Amino acid sequence: MAGGVQVVLLLLVGLVGALAADVNMVDNGYSADWLAGHATWYGDPYGEGSTGGACGYTQLSGTPYGSKIAAGNAPIFQGGQGCGVCFDVKCTHESCNPEPTRIVITDLCPGGQYCSTGNPAFDFSGAAITAMALPGRDQELKNVGLYDIQYMRVPCNYPNQNIAFKLDAGASPYWLSFTVKYLGGPGDIEKVEVQCSDGDWAPAQLSWGANWMLINYSGQPFKGPYNVRITAKLNGHVVVANEAIPANFQPGTLYNSHVQFRY
């Protein structure tokens, strides 16, 4: 009898823990329920769609983003602030896998039957739509073309990968411009601030996609190393990447930080 009671207690503890985790996710801005949307797919039948797209991430396959990505229309892309946001998605056709597929927003879907409307819509990569199909039925699903889907906002998770900063090819001490990559948790950005080695925190300006730049008002070169402070749009969480960009940075180089959002 004692063993049976112990098993029941363990099950109850596990259930309470799972419920607490679900509540915690909702409290931090993630979806509580599945939402209805529409979708199409584009690009290589088994690939990543476009390479990088409107977020400026460039190569996706072989990176923490992977090839299961999507372009979002205006309500999803949000002028670039939707870049890096993660969703679980599943479709409703008979050839669809009932298990959800995790995707990340890396591009803008500006037109087409669904993307041109004001309702949330996605344009999936070939790799994403393949993952959404039942085994052996991906071509059948691709032939459908237009999809009713369900989607849910979820935390991004990049195991063993911290936030990274890709310096633009033309970046210099007079024009500090970079793309923020591999943002875990919310995935989105409300605000980026930069602190030079000899100054206070200064707001960076969203340039395009996930690209931010520090505007030079003094005409004097910025001095590094540079600290970067990021505020998430979804839930206001803040993370500070100290010395994220070195003083002698090389344009076009990717620099990994030592910090990451968790949820």
TAUR-V438121 format. One record per residue. N is the residue number from 1. SS is DSSP state (alpha for helix, beta for strand, coil for the rest). Layout:
n=[N/N]
ss=[SS/SS]
This chain:
n=[1/2/3/4/5/6/7/8/9/10/11/12/13/14/15/16/17/18/19/20/21/22/23/24/25/26/27/28/29/30/31/32/33/34/35/36/37/38/39/40/41/42/43/44/45/46/47/48/49/50/51/52/53/54/55/56/57/58/59/60/61/62/63/64/65/66/67/68/69/70/71/72/73/74/75/76/77/78/79/80/81/82/83/84/85/86/87/88/89/90/91/92/93/94/95/96/97/98/99/100/101/102/103/104/105/106/107/108/109/110/111/112/113/114/115/116/117/118/119/120/121/122/123/124/125/126/127/128/129/130/131/132/133/134/135/136/137/138/139/140/141/142/143/144/145/146/147/148/149/150/151/152/153/154/155/156/157/158/159/160/161/162/163/164/165/166/167/168/169/170/171/172/173/174/175/176/177/178/179/180/181/182/183/184/185/186/187/188/189/190/191/192/193/194/195/196/197/198/199/200/201/202/203/204/205/206/207/208/209/210/211/212/213/214/215/216/217/218/219/220/221/222/223/224/225/226/227/228/229/230/231/232/233/234/235/236/237/238/239/240/241/242/243/244/245/246/247/248/249/250/251/252/253/254/255/256/257/258/259/260/261/262/263]
ss=[coil/alpha/alpha/alpha/alpha/alpha/alpha/alpha/alpha/alpha/alpha/alpha/alpha/alpha/alpha/alpha/alpha/alpha/alpha/alpha/alpha/alpha/alpha/alpha/alpha/alpha/alpha/coil/coil/coil/coil/coil/coil/coil/beta/beta/beta/beta/beta/beta/beta/beta/coil/coil/coil/coil/coil/coil/coil/coil/coil/coil/alpha/alpha/alpha/coil/coil/coil/coil/coil/coil/coil/coil/coil/coil/coil/coil/coil/beta/beta/beta/beta/coil/alpha/alpha/alpha/alpha/alpha/alpha/alpha/coil/coil/coil/coil/coil/beta/beta/beta/beta/beta/beta/coil/coil/coil/coil/beta/coil/coil/coil/coil/beta/beta/beta/beta/beta/beta/beta/beta/coil/coil/coil/alpha/alpha/alpha/alpha/coil/coil/coil/coil/coil/beta/beta/beta/beta/beta/alpha/alpha/alpha/alpha/alpha/alpha/coil/beta/coil/coil/coil/coil/alpha/alpha/alpha/alpha/alpha/alpha/alpha/coil/coil/beta/beta/beta/beta/beta/beta/beta/beta/coil/beta/coil/coil/coil/coil/coil/coil/coil/beta/beta/beta/beta/coil/coil/coil/coil/beta/coil/coil/beta/beta/beta/beta/beta/beta/beta/coil/coil/coil/beta/coil/coil/coil/coil/coil/beta/beta/beta/beta/beta/coil/coil/coil/coil/coil/beta/beta/beta/coil/beta/beta/beta/beta/coil/coil/beta/beta/beta/beta/coil/coil/coil/coil/coil/coil/coil/coil/coil/coil/coil/beta/beta/beta/beta/beta/beta/coil/coil/coil/coil/coil/coil/beta/beta/beta/beta/beta/beta/beta/beta/coil/coil/coil/coil/coil/coil/coil/coil/beta/beta/beta/coil/coil/coil/coil/coil/coil/coil]
